[in-house]
Amino acid sequence: MRIPIDEALWYSYPGMVALVTARYNGKQNIMASGWHTYIGSSPGIYGISLRKETYTYSLIEKSGVFGVHFMPGHCTEIIQAVGTFSGFRLGQVHRVQYQL
């Protein structure tokens, strides 16, 4: 069955929220991302979607690497916190007290 793309979107979102970490030149950040997916296995590829305006994006662009973390349900406060605060304005990793 074919479904128009505007309706199909709601079958894949919302999904599990992952935490994305990045570090460059002594600066680090962590953010919540609802847009991520497995892409391929040979080699293993996992993709994330970020706005260019985010602090995490700028760190990833400079370093070329990032981490994706799938947190257990009891970590909802951490997930909510990193999805609320911006790393541009404060030392987010230290405020949330999450070890990278």
CYANA upper distance limits for C-alpha pairs under 8 A (distance plus 0.5 A):
  3 ILE  CA      7 GLU  CA      7.16
  3 ILE  CA      8 ALA  CA      6.63
  4 PRO  CA      8 ALA  CA      6.86
  5 ILE  CA      9 LEU  CA      6.79
  6 ASP  CA     10 TRP  CA      8.40
  7 GLU  CA     11 TYR  CA      8.24
  8 ALA  CA     12 SER  CA      7.89
  9 LEU  CA     13 TYR  CA      6.94
 10 TRP  CA     14 PRO  CA      7.82
 13 TYR  CA     34 GLY  CA      8.33
 14 PRO  CA     34 GLY  CA      7.38
 15 GLY  CA     34 GLY  CA      6.92
 16 MET  CA     34 GLY  CA      6.99
 17 VAL  CA     32 ALA  CA      6.86
 17 VAL  CA     33 SER  CA      6.01
 17 VAL  CA     34 GLY  CA      5.09
 17 VAL  CA     35 TRP  CA      8.27
 17 VAL  CA     70 PHE  CA      7.97
 17 VAL  CA     79 ILE  CA      8.33
 18 ALA  CA     32 ALA  CA      6.31
 18 ALA  CA     33 SER  CA      5.83
 18 ALA  CA     34 GLY  CA      6.95
 18 ALA  CA     36 HIS  CA      8.12
 18 ALA  CA     68 VAL  CA      6.92
 18 ALA  CA     69 HIS  CA      6.09
 18 ALA  CA     70 PHE  CA      5.57
 18 ALA  CA     71 MET  CA      7.40
 19 LEU  CA     30 ILE  CA      7.04
 19 LEU  CA     31 MET  CA      6.02
 19 LEU  CA     32 ALA  CA      5.11
 19 LEU  CA     33 SER  CA      6.56
 19 LEU  CA     68 VAL  CA      6.23
 19 LEU  CA     69 HIS  CA      5.47
 19 LEU  CA     70 PHE  CA      7.04
 19 LEU  CA     71 MET  CA      7.98
 19 LEU  CA     79 ILE  CA      7.64
 20 VAL  CA     30 ILE  CA      6.05
 20 VAL  CA     31 MET  CA      5.78
 20 VAL  CA     32 ALA  CA      6.76
 20 VAL  CA     33 SER  CA      7.24
 20 VAL  CA     56 THR  CA      8.39
 20 VAL  CA     66 PHE  CA      7.31
 20 VAL  CA     67 GLY  CA      6.04
 20 VAL  CA     68 VAL  CA      5.22
 20 VAL  CA     69 HIS  CA      6.85
 21 THR  CA     28 GLN  CA      7.91
 21 THR  CA     29 ASN  CA      6.26
 21 THR  CA     30 ILE  CA      4.89
 21 THR  CA     31 MET  CA      7.10
 21 THR  CA     56 THR  CA      7.71
 21 THR  CA     66 PHE  CA      6.16
 21 THR  CA     67 GLY  CA      5.47
 21 THR  CA     68 VAL  CA      7.04
 21 THR  CA     69 HIS  CA      8.42
 21 THR  CA    100 LEU  CA      7.80
 22 ALA  CA     28 GLN  CA      6.09
 22 ALA  CA     29 ASN  CA      6.00
 22 ALA  CA     30 ILE  CA      7.04
 22 ALA  CA     56 THR  CA      6.53
 22 ALA  CA     59 LEU  CA      6.41
 22 ALA  CA     60 ILE  CA      6.36
 22 ALA  CA     65 VAL  CA      7.49
 22 ALA  CA     66 PHE  CA      5.38
 22 ALA  CA     67 GLY  CA      7.03
 23 ARG  CA     27 LYS  CA      6.06
 23 ARG  CA     28 GLN  CA      4.60
 23 ARG  CA     29 ASN  CA      7.00
 23 ARG  CA     59 LEU  CA      6.47
 23 ARG  CA     60 ILE  CA      7.76
 23 ARG  CA     63 SER  CA      7.55
 23 ARG  CA     66 PHE  CA      8.05
 24 TYR  CA     28 GLN  CA      6.88
 24 TYR  CA     59 LEU  CA      6.16
 24 TYR  CA     60 ILE  CA      8.15
 24 TYR  CA     62 LYS  CA      7.27
 24 TYR  CA     63 SER  CA      6.05
 27 LYS  CA     59 LEU  CA      8.41
 28 GLN  CA     59 LEU  CA      7.95
 28 GLN  CA     93 VAL  CA      7.65
 29 ASN  CA     55 TYR  CA      7.79
 29 ASN  CA     56 THR  CA      6.41
 29 ASN  CA     59 LEU  CA      8.43
 29 ASN  CA     87 GLY  CA      6.52
 29 ASN  CA     91 GLY  CA      8.43
 29 ASN  CA     92 GLN  CA      6.96
 29 ASN  CA     93 VAL  CA      6.40
 30 ILE  CA     56 THR  CA      7.37
 30 ILE  CA     82 VAL  CA      6.87
 30 ILE  CA     87 GLY  CA      8.24
 30 ILE  CA     92 GLN  CA      7.77
 30 ILE  CA     93 VAL  CA      6.91
 31 MET  CA     56 THR  CA      7.51
 31 MET  CA     82 VAL  CA      5.57
 31 MET  CA     83 GLY  CA      6.29
 32 ALA  CA     79 ILE  CA      6.70
 32 ALA  CA     80 GLN  CA      8.23
 32 ALA  CA     82 VAL  CA      6.33
 32 ALA  CA     83 GLY  CA      5.36
 33 SER  CA     48 ILE  CA      8.17
 33 SER  CA     49 SER  CA      8.23
 33 SER  CA     50 LEU  CA      8.28
 33 SER  CA     83 GLY  CA      8.34
 35 TRP  CA     48 ILE  CA      6.46
 35 TRP  CA     49 SER  CA      5.95
 35 TRP  CA     50 LEU  CA      8.34
 36 HIS  CA     46 TYR  CA      7.98
 36 HIS  CA     47 GLY  CA      6.04
 36 HIS  CA     48 ILE  CA      4.69
 36 HIS  CA     49 SER  CA      6.64
 37 THR  CA     46 TYR  CA      6.39
 37 THR  CA     47 GLY  CA      5.88
 37 THR  CA     48 ILE  CA      7.05
 38 TYR  CA     45 ILE  CA      6.98
 38 TYR  CA     46 TYR  CA      5.06
 38 TYR  CA     47 GLY  CA      6.81
 39 ILE  CA     44 GLY  CA      8.28
 39 ILE  CA     45 ILE  CA      5.82
 39 ILE  CA     46 TYR  CA      5.77
 39 ILE  CA     47 GLY  CA      6.88
 40 GLY  CA     44 GLY  CA      6.04
 40 GLY  CA     45 ILE  CA      5.47
 40 GLY  CA     46 TYR  CA      7.56
 41 SER  CA     45 ILE  CA      6.65
 50 LEU  CA     54 THR  CA      7.75
 50 LEU  CA     57 TYR  CA      6.97
 51 ARG  CA     57 TYR  CA      7.50
 52 LYS  CA     57 TYR  CA      6.24
 52 LYS  CA     58 SER  CA      7.70
 53 GLU  CA     57 TYR  CA      7.57
 53 GLU  CA     58 SER  CA      8.18
 54 THR  CA     58 SER  CA      7.17
 54 THR  CA     88 PHE  CA      8.47
 55 TYR  CA     59 LEU  CA      6.96
 55 TYR  CA     86 SER  CA      7.91
 55 TYR  CA     87 GLY  CA      6.41
 55 TYR  CA     88 PHE  CA      6.24
 56 THR  CA     60 ILE  CA      6.68
 56 THR  CA     87 GLY  CA      8.17
 57 TYR  CA     61 GLU  CA      6.51
 58 SER  CA     62 LYS  CA      6.83
 59 LEU  CA     63 SER  CA      6.58
 60 ILE  CA     64 GLY  CA      5.68
 60 ILE  CA     65 VAL  CA      6.09
 60 ILE  CA     66 PHE  CA      6.56
 61 GLU  CA     65 VAL  CA      8.42
 71 MET  CA     75 CYS  CA      6.84
 75 CYS  CA     79 ILE  CA      6.93
 76 THR  CA     80 GLN  CA      6.51
 77 GLU  CA     81 ALA  CA      6.56
 78 ILE  CA     82 VAL  CA      6.75
 78 ILE  CA     96 VAL  CA      7.15
 78 ILE  CA     98 TYR  CA      8.25
 79 ILE  CA     83 GLY  CA      6.73
 80 GLN  CA     84 THR  CA      6.74
 81 ALA  CA     85 PHE  CA      6.85
 81 ALA  CA     96 VAL  CA      7.13
 82 VAL  CA     86 SER  CA      8.22
 82 VAL  CA     92 GLN  CA      7.80
 82 VAL  CA     96 VAL  CA      7.60
 85 PHE  CA     90 LEU  CA      8.38
 85 PHE  CA     92 GLN  CA      7.20
 86 SER  CA     90 LEU  CA      7.21
 86 SER  CA     92 GLN  CA      7.26
 87 GLY  CA     91 GLY  CA      6.45
 87 GLY  CA     92 GLN  CA      5.57
 87 GLY  CA     93 VAL  CA      8.40
 90 LEU  CA     95 ARG  CA      8.45
 91 GLY  CA     95 ARG  CA      6.73
 92 GLN  CA     96 VAL  CA      6.62
 93 VAL  CA     97 GLN  CA      6.40
 93 VAL  CA     98 TYR  CA      6.47
 93 VAL  CA     99 GLN  CA      8.10
 94 HIS  CA     98 TYR  CA      7.51
